[in-house]
Amino acid sequence: MERLVNDLIRIQLALLESWITATMHAWQGWQHVITANHDLLRHPAFHRWHNILPMGADWMDHYGRRAHDVDIE
């Protein structure tokens, strides 16, 4: 009987250790995804972090500097 209880305790400990290890690996994977997403969003090619007046027509601003002129009339 005592051997059966010891075996059951060892099985429960093994399941608990495997559950903790799986949870830890899942958390590390989630941290990696969040870090990679943060680095991607801060990449200079993804977004302009400062205000740039375009010099001429390009893909995003078709009218160049003339689009920012003030019409006083």
C-alpha positions in Angstrom: 0.0 0.0 0.0 2.8 2.4 0.9 4.5 1.7 -2.5 1.2 2.5 -4.3 0.9 5.9 -2.5 4.6 6.7 -3.3 4.0 5.8 -6.9 0.9 8.0 -7.1 2.8 10.9 -5.5 5.6 10.5 -8.0 3.1 10.5 -10.9 1.5 13.7 -9.5 4.8 15.4 -9.1 5.9 14.4 -12.7 2.6 15.8 -14.0 3.0 19.0 -12.0 6.6 19.5 -13.2 5.6 18.9 -16.8 2.7 21.4 -16.5 5.0 24.0 -15.0 7.5 23.5 -17.7 4.9 23.7 -20.5 3.5 26.9 -19.0 6.9 28.4 -18.7 7.7 27.6 -22.4 4.3 29.0 -23.5 5.0 32.2 -21.5 8.5 32.6 -23.1 7.0 32.1 -26.5 4.4 34.7 -25.8 7.1 37.1 -24.7 9.1 36.5 -27.9 6.0 37.3 -30.0 5.3 40.5 -28.1 9.0 41.6 -28.3 9.1 40.8 -32.1 5.9 42.7 -32.7 7.2 45.7 -30.7 10.4 45.7 -32.7 8.5 45.4 -35.9 6.3 48.4 -35.1 9.3 50.5 -34.1 11.2 49.7 -37.4 12.0 53.0 -39.3 10.6 51.6 -42.6 7.2 50.8 -40.9 6.3 54.3 -39.6 7.6 57.8 -39.7 8.5 58.9 -36.1 8.9 62.6 -37.0 6.9 65.0 -39.2 8.3 65.2 -42.7 7.0 67.6 -45.3 7.2 65.8 -48.6 9.5 67.3 -51.2 7.4 66.2 -54.2 4.9 63.8 -55.4 5.4 60.3 -54.1 3.4 57.1 -53.2 1.8 58.6 -50.1 1.5 62.3 -50.9 0.6 62.8 -54.5 0.6 66.6 -54.4 4.0 67.4 -52.8 4.6 70.6 -50.9 1.8 72.4 -52.6 -0.7 70.4 -50.6 0.5 72.3 -47.4 0.2 75.8 -48.9 -2.3 78.2 -47.3 -4.9 79.8 -49.7 -5.4 83.3 -48.4 -8.2 84.2 -50.9 
